[in-house]
């Protein structure tokens, strides 16, 4: 993951925080989604970003409930976080930017760690 303030050519270290997260399947309109929600008292789902900048190490932590569009692929579920879908993937709060300044976006694959088939329907 690249971050705008990082040194040129450097990848940012991104770490999931407040695990485990509650993953809840839902139907939004005609689209299957996986909602990523706070589970218990561990805190809102989120991530921490760390990289070197021209003025030293930069760390930003972003948290908030979010979601991703989900579709079946082979034995897994492909999830797409989209910054254009505020209903499914709302903006989250970051320590560096403030409320509603962070976005999850990109593709991922959700799999069954015990080897079974994972699907949404």
N, C-alpha and C positions, 0 to 999 in steps of 0.2 A: 504494500500500500504506500503510495507516495503522498506526502503532505506538503502543501504550498510553502511552508516556512523552512523546510528541511534543506540542508546543503544539496546542491545540484548532484544528481545521480545517486543519492542515498535513499535507501528504502527506510520507511519508518517501522519501528517495532510496534505491532498492534497486539494487545492482550485483552482477551475477554475478562470481564470482572463480574463480581456478584453471582457467581455460579452456585448451584444450578439454576437454570432459568425454566420457567413453565412454558412449554410449547403447546399451544392449543389450536387444533385445526378449526377452521370456520369457513363459511361461505359468505362472501361479500359481493352482492349482486349475483353475477354468474361466474365468479372467479373463486377458486379455492385458495385459501391463504393459511399460512401458519403464523399465528399471533405469538409474539415473544414477550412474555409478561413476568413481572416480579413473582418470585416463589418464596413464600414465607417471609422471614425477616432479614434475608441476606442483602436486600437493597434492589433498586431497579436494575434491569439488565443494562449492560454497557460495555465500553471498551476504553482502554487507556492507550494513548499514542505517545511514543517517545522517539526523538531523533536529535541529531546535532544540527545546530543552526550557526550562523556567523557570530552569534553572541553567546554560544554555549548550548547546553542540553535543554531541550524543550519537552515538556510533558503536558498533555491535555487529557482530561478524563470526561467522557460523555456518557450520560445515562438517560434512560427513558423506555417505556413500553413501546414496542414497534411491531412490525410484521413484514411478511414477504409473500408474494404470489407464489403458489406451489403447483407443480405439474409432475405427473408420473414419468419417469424415465427408467427403463430396464427394471432393476430391483431396488431403486431408490426414488427420492423425490428431489427434483431440482427446485431451488428457491431463488427468486429474483427480488432483490431489494431495489426499489425504484424511487428516485428522488422526485419524480413527477406525480406520484400517487400518495398524496397526503392522507387519504382515507386509510390506506393499507400501511404505508411506511411514513408515519409522521416524523417531523423534526424533533430532535431530542436536545437536552440541555448539556452544555459543555462548560468546564471550568475556565477555559480560555476565551470563549466567545459569549457565553451566557445562555439564557433561555432560548430554545427553538433555533439553535445555531448549528447543531450537528445533524448529519444525515448518514444513514446506512444506505449504501448502494453497491450493486454488483451481483454476481451469481454465486451460488453455493450448492452443494449436494448434501442432503440429509440421508444418512444410511442407518440401517439397523446394525448395531455393533455386535449383535449375537448371530449375524449371518442370515437372518430371515429377510423376507421381501417387505419393503416399506412402500405404502402408497396412500394417496388421498382420494376420496370419492364421496 
